[in-house]
């Protein structure tokens, strides 16, 4: 599983970072980015799903 953020949709609300600071960070413009390559294990998958559910722009995607 892998998590990504659509830069076109993200408005920098920061909820992803607040929920999972080990998975998400910010770029120079304050928009969310995925730290590393986005590969998820069981524990990080749950955090990524929680971040995805709380993203107001629906900019977080989890793919197999």
ZIBEL-V965668 format. One record per residue. N is the residue number from 1. SS is DSSP state (2 for helix, 1 for strand, 0 for the rest). D_LAST is the distance of its C-alpha to the last C-alpha in whole Angstrom. Layout:
n=N ss=SS d_last=D_LAST
n=N ss=SS d_last=D_LAST
This chain:
n=1 ss=0 d_last=4
n=2 ss=1 d_last=6
n=3 ss=1 d_last=9
n=4 ss=1 d_last=11
n=5 ss=1 d_last=15
n=6 ss=0 d_last=16
n=7 ss=0 d_last=20
n=8 ss=0 d_last=22
n=9 ss=0 d_last=21
n=10 ss=0 d_last=21
n=11 ss=0 d_last=25
n=12 ss=0 d_last=25
n=13 ss=0 d_last=26
n=14 ss=0 d_last=24
n=15 ss=2 d_last=23
n=16 ss=2 d_last=20
n=17 ss=2 d_last=22
n=18 ss=2 d_last=24
n=19 ss=2 d_last=21
n=20 ss=0 d_last=19
n=21 ss=0 d_last=22
n=22 ss=0 d_last=20
n=23 ss=0 d_last=17
n=24 ss=1 d_last=18
n=25 ss=1 d_last=22
n=26 ss=1 d_last=24
n=27 ss=0 d_last=25
n=28 ss=0 d_last=29
n=29 ss=0 d_last=29
n=30 ss=0 d_last=27
n=31 ss=0 d_last=24
n=32 ss=1 d_last=21
n=33 ss=1 d_last=19
n=34 ss=1 d_last=16
n=35 ss=0 d_last=18
n=36 ss=0 d_last=17
n=37 ss=0 d_last=14
n=38 ss=0 d_last=11
n=39 ss=1 d_last=10
n=40 ss=0 d_last=10
n=41 ss=0 d_last=12
n=42 ss=2 d_last=13
n=43 ss=2 d_last=15
n=44 ss=2 d_last=14
n=45 ss=2 d_last=11
n=46 ss=2 d_last=14
n=47 ss=2 d_last=16
n=48 ss=2 d_last=13
n=49 ss=2 d_last=13
n=50 ss=2 d_last=17
n=51 ss=2 d_last=17
n=52 ss=2 d_last=15
n=53 ss=2 d_last=17
n=54 ss=2 d_last=20
n=55 ss=0 d_last=20
n=56 ss=0 d_last=23
n=57 ss=0 d_last=21
n=58 ss=0 d_last=18
n=59 ss=0 d_last=17
n=60 ss=1 d_last=14
n=61 ss=1 d_last=10
n=62 ss=1 d_last=7
n=63 ss=1 d_last=4
n=64 ss=0 d_last=0
